[in-house]
Amino acid sequence: MVLNYIWVAFFVIAFLFAIIGLILGDTTIFQKIVDSTFDSSKNAFEISLGLTGVLALWIGIMKIGERAGVVNVLARMLNPVFSKLFPDIPKNHPVMGSIFMNIASNMLGLDNAATPTGLKAMSQMQELNDKKDTATNPMIMFLVLNTSGLTLIPTTILAFRASYGAANPTDVFIPILLATAVATLAGIIITAMWQKINIFQPVLLATLGSIVAFVGLVIWAFGHMDKDTMATVTGVASNLILFGIILTFILAGVIKKINVYDAFIEGAKEGFTTAVKIIPYLVAILVGIGVFRASGAMDMMINGIAWCVKQCGLNTDFVGALPTAFMKPLSGSGARGLMLEAMKNYGADSFIGRLSCLFQGSTDTTFYILAVYFGSVNIKYTRHAVACGLLADLAGVIAAICIAYIFFG
């Protein structure tokens, strides 16, 4: 229901801004909006088409893992923690393994593995759902963990900074880790409070403390590397982990004497079906975002915030990077484009250029994730998922601004 209101709001606001633009003499405003609808719908289909092969591959691999019992082993290992964070999921349910695979893939920046395992987790949680059109508490907690975007290795951002001539492309690495950790912890705490989950349980406190400690260890380790070493380590580690998962699942299937090929084909068929299912949802959300941006509403919002901040007598250096922050929950590619635009216009080593990178790395594409994940299981009523996801995003944005002033101000 919340997505329904937001989607309608995109079009209404775009229409109002277009009328204002027409009155002010911009006779091409409606042409821009109409063009954006075609471009966005085409982009949505291309994204879905690109996901088809990846989904087929990874859900096929996950099916082998299920048949071989690997996913069940992961579920039993994680049950002490996830049973507290997802109390409505039965003990040792296979979905725990899928959730772990998704979160681990996101943390390591393995996007190609994260989406298929996430969709698999949603499908398994939907099997436990009594109201098939309404999001359950575990679904919402899982979505918030995804939208908060905890990533330990922001390889793409570092690569873009290098291509734009940054003197030290990796200088945003530690700030991004800190900002994304704040967003994730905030998302867990906010959602737990909303769902009346006791976050002071010893197991949960120990887990959250371990996350902070692990992030700190990674920060310390990478902080002692030069940029070339860091690029090599992150590239080798990411690909080694990715192929290691595939090989482990296949070998486990061989040991269990299952037909790994048939299991893969069965899973791949599910992946293809899932890719087709999400096309309408992607078209809807990306077209809404496209008309909102094409109407000039996004630019007007940024200018208004800049004026308000200035009137309060506060430093406005961060305002130039806000387009990336506002676009990130709506569109990952759009936010990436705005980040690159900021580095191009202000310089990769400028405050705005660096802060844009922090915004890009501190949260994830909330509405895209909601549309794809909920769309894959036909969820219509998202309950508090949007509110919790956006609050986690807000925490990440505020943390990114504060951290940017500390490191680069």
VENNOR-V103234 format. One record per run of one state. SS is the DSSP state (helix for helix, strand for strand, loop for the rest). FROM is the first residue (numbers start at 1). LEN is the number of residues. Records with the same first field share a line. If there is no record, write none. Layout:
SS: FROM-LEN / FROM-LEN
This chain:
loop: 1-1 / 24-5 / 69-1 / 86-9 / 108-3 / 128-6 / 135-2 / 148-7 / 164-5 / 195-7 / 224-3 / 256-4 / 278-1 / 295-2 / 312-5 / 329-3 / 347-4 / 363-3 / 377-4 / 382-3 / 409-1
helix: 2-22 / 29-40 / 70-16 / 95-13 / 111-17 / 137-11 / 155-9 / 169-26 / 202-22 / 227-29 / 260-18 / 279-16 / 297-15 / 317-12 / 332-15 / 351-12 / 366-11 / 385-24
strand: 134-1 / 381-1
